[in-house]
Amino acid sequence: MKYTIAVSGINAVDNPGPGTGIAQSLKESDLDVRIIGLAYDAMEPGIYMDDLIDRSYIVPYPSGDLESYINRIRYIHAKEKIDVLIPTLDAELPLYIKKEQVLKSMGIKMMIPEKVAYRKREKDNLREIAENTGLVVPRTITVTSEAEVSEAVKELGLPAMVKGPFYEAFKTDSVIEAVHHFHSLAAKWGFPVIVQEYVTGDEVNLVGLGDGEGGEMGHLAIKKMLITKLGKVWINVSIKNQKIEDAAKKLVSYLRWKGGFELELIYNNKSDVYYLIEINPRFPAWVYMASGCGINLPQRMVKRLMGLSCETHSHYKAGKLMVRYTSEIIKDISDFEKMTTIGEN
């Protein structure tokens, strides 16, 4: 049986979304799938990657009118008969959580966290999560004004990290710089902005999948070896570490997490401490790394939603390397014109 899977985040650029990695994972699985790309801009490379994305549609930005967004999904569903929709961007999830039952009534299945679980893993609530998973959170202060930024920096010391509620984080070496980043992040992503103690060490991440009932459906951990200026993984290596694997299982159990997630940690080998930096509520852009190591989480998600049996193990080898690279696709200008004029191709 062929399944139609809609995937967002197909912006495979220097700050890549997870969509193309999910599409590649599904195309290489034992499922027969059609991939529908949900794009926000006609320039998103995934639109033109015919080997991964079978058909693409422009959708409104999730920060706009909610009903316009859902009506666009309704239109796409009428044409494509979507079986499963996989949201991949943080800014989309509040919308989909709010409208999950509406999409379910259309026949569209999703595996996304409950509202309470989603809220508990936000950056300003990480201390509670850490207490229940055996990890440590750097000292963190949420701010909504310049005065609070200044006070936070004085309390935490310099350097410090200034972070947006959804995306982006900047190391700052002065109060003036911190205030600048505060205004930039607030204008782009809203409040609260987070000021956090700066910690050093190896960057370690884990991708996993929760079944919504407290059980884990697989995970894979990596160590970043090379990152871009935006902090995105360019080269990583698979690792095995019982402490962070146990923490992931406790997290899924504690939150009864449903759907994909990513733990971002920093390991300080001098203190032998794993600092929990973020919990991303969806698959990361490097999710294909797990699939390449035998832990195909997008495949497991779709199978779970469609009532098919699927593996839940996390048996993989340490020492597997993922290397990103750039490539080029030659397309006709008419493909771009279709996306900019009628919003589908």
C-alpha positions, -999 to +999 in steps of 0.1 A: +000+000+000+013+035-009+012+061+019+012+098+012+033+117+038+034+155+040+066+169+054+076+205+062+110+220+067+124+212+033+147+243+034+179+224+028+202+255+031+230+265+055+204+264+083+187+232+071+153+219+082+147+183+090+123+177+060+147+164+034+163+140+059+129+127+069+120+123+032+153+104+025+147+081+055+112+073+042+122+068+006+149+043+017+126+024+040+105-006+033+074+016+030+059+027-004+055+064+000+047+096-018+063+127-002+045+160-002+067+189+006+052+218+026+073+249+018+072+285+030+091+300+001+096+291-035+134+292-029+134+262-006+157+236-023+136+206-013+109+217-038+133+209-066+147+176-052+126+153-073+143+121-060+129+129-025+099+152-029+072+141-052+051+172-051+054+205-033+030+232-021+036+267-006+018+271+028+013+304+048+037+312+076+025+296+109+027+330+126-001+343+104-038+336+104-045+301+118-076+294+097-058+304+065-031+279+073-055+250+081-076+259+049-044+255+029-037+221+044-074+212+037-069+222+001-037+201-002-053+171+015-083+173-010-058+169-038-033+145-023-052+125+003-025+129+030-022+099+054+005+113+077+017+148+083+051+153+099+057+189+112+094+196+116+097+232+127+093+245+163+071+274+152+046+251+136+040+228+166+018+251+187-005+254+156-006+217+150-011+209+187-041+233+187-056+219+155-047+182+159-083+171+162-093+191+132-067+174+110-076+140+126-112+145+115-099+150+079-081+116+081-046+131+086-026+114+113+002+131+133+026+120+161+032+152+180+035+160+217+006+169+240+003+206+249+014+201+285+045+180+275+054+206+248+053+234+273+073+215+300+103+210+276+106+247+267+139+264+275+126+282+306+114+250+321+145+228+317+155+227+353+124+206+362+133+182+333+169+179+345+159+170+380+139+141+366+165+128+341+198+130+360+212+159+339+223+194+349+210+227+334+233+258+332+220+286+353+192+302+332+172+335+335+143+345+313+141+382+304+116+406+287+134+439+290+168+456+287+170+461+324+164+424+330+191+415+305+216+436+323+208+421+356+209+386+342+243+391+327+256+406+360+243+376+379+255+349+354+288+365+345+305+368+311+306+353+286+269+343+285+245+329+260+214+348+248+188+326+232+155+330+214+124+310+225+124+289+193+157+293+174+191+310+175+216+315+203+245+339+206+275+340+228+280+375+243+310+391+259+294+423+271+261+438+284+258+460+253+262+429+230+236+410+251+211+438+248+216+439+211+210+402+207+180+405+231+163+430+207+172+410+176+158+378+190+127+393+205+118+410+172+123+378+153+110+351+177+091+369+205+094+364+242+107+352+265+144+356+256+167+334+276+201+344+292+221+314+301+254+306+318+281+298+292+295+263+296+322+246+276+328+211+264+319+186+237+286+191+220+266+159+222+231+153+208+205+125+208+176+120+185+147+098+196+110+089+192+084+086+220+052+066+216+030+089+238+025+063+264+059+066+282+078+042+259+107+050+237+108+038+201+145+042+195+173+067+197+208+075+184+234+097+200+261+117+182+291+139+190+295+170+168+329+171+151+324+201+128+297+228+129+288+258+107+289+294+119+252+289+127+260+260+150+245+234+127+261+199+123+283+194+093+302+163+104+293+141+134+300+107+147+277+081+164+285+074+200+272+051+227+267+066+262+246+050+288+241+081+309+225+102+281+206+072+268+191+066+302+183+103+305+164+101+272+143+072+284+135+090+316+125+121+296+101+101+274+087+084+304+083+115+325+067+136+298+049+107+281+064+122+250+048+116+216+068+121+185+103+129+176+127+149+198+163+159+201+184+165+232+212+190+230+239+186+256+274+198+264+298+174+282+324+190+304+351+163+308+368+182+337+337+180+359+323+149+342+289+167+339+264+166+310+246+199+307+212+199+292+210+229+268+178+223+249+151+198+241+139+202+206+103+189+201+108+174+167+133+155+146+166+174+140+180+182+106+205+153+110+178+127+115+189+108+085+221+099+104+200+077+126+184+060+096+218+054+080+228+037+113+198+014+113+175+034+135+149+047+109+128+069+132+106+085+105+097+050+092+089+038+128+067+069+132+047+062+101+043+026+109+031+033+144+005+058+130-007+034+104-010+005+128+019-015+114+044-034+135+077-017+138+111-021+156+118-001+187+154-011+194+184+012+196+211-012+184+236+007+164+274+009+161+295+038+175+320+053+152+297+059+122+304+092+105+279+116+089+294+142+064+272+169+049+281+183+015+268+208-010+254+199-044+236+215-073+203+208-091+196+222-126+159+229-131+138+249-155+127+284-145+091+273-151+093+252-120+101+282-100+074+303-117+048+277-108+057+279-072+056+317-071+024+320-091+001+291-081+020+278-050+024+242-061+045+221-084 
